[in-house]
């Protein structure tokens, strides 16, 4: 796992939730080195979408796996794709 340095609101990261990786946007930074991240859900092999109910929970620094570039819209159905693999 790569060490994560500075994490800012608005950054995109892959987070680890129970051994599964999810991409998401950092929405807030807590006082105890925890980060609120709004994550996306899988929409197929290479696409992601926002869930119907927002999934915005806290993750510790150890769960923040990799910084990502902001996703690109993949189609008009609300699917997104990331340029980097995770």
Secondary structure by P-SEA (a helix, b strand, c coil): cccccccccccccccccccbbbbbbbcccccccbbbbbbbbbccccbbbbccccbbbbbccccccccccccccccccbbbbbcccc
